Amino acid sequence: MADWFADDSFWAATYAFELRYAKPDTGDAEIEGVLRLSGTQRGDVLDLACGVGRHAIALARRGFRVTAVDLSAFLLAKAMERAAAADASIEFIPSDMRSFIRPNAFDLIVSLFSSFGYFEDPQDDLQLLRNMHQSLKPGGSLVMDLVSKERLARTFQPTLSETAPDGSLRVRRHRIVDDWTRLWNEWIIIKDGVIRTFEFTLRVYSGQEFKDLLCAAGFTDIKLHGGFDGRPYDLDAERLVSVSSKSGVAAG
């Protein structure tokens, strides 16, 4: 069976609902937090699963040399349009994130907005982290942002609905499955009398489980935060934001 995230019709159908997250000022604020938490000031950055490019553009505006990778042709086209409008120079690459490796190339890698846990095989999660470790320069940093089990346990709602600016309605149904290892999702999108349904699952991690996975992939100096502002990872955490490093000394 084909991977759900490889279906571009999913991203096209859900695009209208993600626009509120794609605003430039949102990307700017999150990248400010990323740079502060990682201590990165300059150099080469990889935005893995870049989506519509809001973080890649924010990084390019700050003078970083940015490579942005995504599998979706639809999302990459939107990202390139946005980058051109912002006069931001970015290298865009269409690729499955599991296939992309550029050894010792990046001072910083970011994977933001829950762009992790897509895969059926949990070993793919570990391999992806190992690929990112290989792509970092010695002394480089990885910043990841995802929803955790602790957050889900506190805020879980089985059904949610929302209306997009274009009048589309999205109904989201959720279940915790496979002994609290995965989140099952059914998204029902209604637009102009047409109903489309998408079903997919995401692997979810607790803070400690994700920390252990990063360690198994070779990362060191692993720190967890409850948001881009660096708040503690505790009961008030809004997200699971991890900052970790590849051992070694950064050049120059």
N, C-alpha and C positions, 0 to 999 in steps of 0.2 A: 504494500500500500504506500502511495506517495506521501511524503511528509506534508502535513497540513500547512506549514509556513511557506512551502514552495508554490502554493496556489495563489497567484497574483490577484484572482478575483476576491479573495478574502481581504487583502489590503485595500483594494479599490473600493469595496463595499463598506469598509469600516473607516475610511479616510476622513469623512466628514465629522466623525465623532472624536477623532484625535487632534483636530485642528486647535482645540483649546490648549493642548499640551505643546503644540508646535510653535507657539508665539516666540519671537526672538528674545523678548525680555526674560521669559522663563528659562530658555537655554543659557542666557548670559548669567543669570543668578546661580544656576546649578554649576556652570563651569567655574565661576568664581570660587564656589565651595570646593570643587574638585582640585583646583590649583592650590588652594590654601591647605587642604588636607594632605595633598601629596608633596607639597613643597616644590613642584615643578615650575620653573620660570621661563624656560625656552626649550627649543629643540623640535624633535619629530614626534608626532602624536598619531596613534591609530584609534579611530572611532569604529569599533566593531559592531555590526548591526546598526548602522547609522540612521536608518529610517529616512525621514524627510530632511535630515541634516542640521537640525537646530544646534546641536552641540558642536558639530564639525565647523559650522559657520562661526560660532562664538569663539572657537579656538583659533581659526584662521584670522579673524579680526584682531586677535591679540598677538599676531606675528608668528604663530607656530606653523611649522610645515605639516600639513594635515593629510593623512590618507584615510579615506572613508570607505568601508566595505559593507555591502548589503546584497542579499540574494534577490530581492524583489526589484524587477525592472521598473515597476510602477513607482515604488518609493524612491528609487535612485533618480528617476526622471524628475520627480518633484524636488528632490534635494539639489539637483543640478540647476533647475530653474531658480530656486531660492538663492543658491550660491552666486549665480550670474547676476541676479538683482542686487545682491549685497556686495558685488565686486570682490568676492572671496575666492582666492586661488586654492583649490582642493583637488587632490587626486582621488577620483571616484573609481572603485573597482567592483564589478559584479562578481560575487563569489559566495558560496556557502561558507559560513564562518569556520566550519570544521576543516576546510581545505586551505585556508589562507595562512601561510607562514612566511615571514621575511626575517631570517635570523639576525639577531643583534641589531635591529634597525630602529627601535623606538625608545624614546626617553619616557614616554607615558602611553599607556593603553587604557581606553575607557570603554566600558560596556554598561550602558545606562538604560533606565526605564524598563526593567525586567526583560532584558534581551537574552535570558539564560534559562536553561531547563526545558528547552523546546523538544528535546530528543527522546525517543522511545527507550533507547538503551542508555542507562546511567553512565556507562563507560565513555560515551560520547562527551558527557559533561567534563569528565576528568581529562580526556584527550584534548578538548578545546582549551582547557586551562594550561595544559602542557604546551600546546601550540603558542599560546600567548606568552608563556614564560620564555619559550625559545625566541620569540620575536622581540622581546625586550632587550635593550642594552644592559650590560652589567650596571647595577645601581639604579635601574629604571623602576617605575612604579606602575601598578595596576589598580585602577579604581573601578569598582563594580557597584551597581545599585539594583536591588531587587526586593520583592515582597517576601517576607519570611513566614515560617510557621507561627512564630509568636504573634506577629501582626495579624495573620489570618485568624488565629484562635480568638483574638480580642475583638475583631471587627467583622467577622464573617457574616454575610447575608446571603441566603440561598437564591434570592431573586432581586434583580435591580433593573430599572428602566430609565431611559434618558432620551431626550429629543435633540437632534442636531440642528444647527442653524438653517439647514436646507429643508427642515421639516421631517427628516427621516426619524423613525422610532427604532431604538435598539432595546431589546429585552435580553438581559443576561441571566442565565441560570447556572448555578455552581453546585458542585458536590465535592467533598473531600473523599478521595478513593485510595485504594491500594495501601491501606494501613498508614494513612497520613503521609504518604510520599508524593502524591500527585493531586492536582486540582483539576477536576473535570469541568469543562465549560461548554455551554451551548449558547450561541449568540443568534438571536432571531432579529433580522433587520427588515423593516417594512418601509417601503418608499414608493409613492405613487401607486399604491394598491398591489405592489409586487412584494412577495415575502421570500426572503432568502434565509437559510439556516446554515450555520457553521458550527461544527463540533470539534473540539480539540482539548488536549490535556497539557498541563505544565508540571514539571517536577518542582517541588518546593523543599526548601532546606531550612532548618533552624540555624540560628547564628553559629552554634558550635559545630554543627554538621558542615556548614559551608567553610568555616575556618579550617576544619580537618581536611576538607577537599583541597583547599588552597595549599595547605601544607604538603599534601600528597603530590601535588603538581610541582613542588619545588620552591614555592614562595616562602619568604621570610618576613619578619617584622610585621605580622598581620594584625591589623587593628579594625575593630568594628565600631560603627557609629550609627546613631538612630536617625540621621538626616545629613544633608549636605552642609549644615551649619556646624557639624561636629558634635552635636549633643550625644550623650551617652546612649549606648544600646541597652535600653531598659524598657519598663512598662509603657513609657511615653514615646517610644520610637515610632516614627512615621514610616521609615524605610529601613532596610538593611543595607548600609553603605560600607563596603569593605575597602581598605587601603592596604596594599601589600607590596613587597619589593622583590626584585631579583638580586641576589647577593652579588657583590663585586663593587668596584669603584667606577663611577661615571667618568667618562673621558672629558678632559678639558673643563 
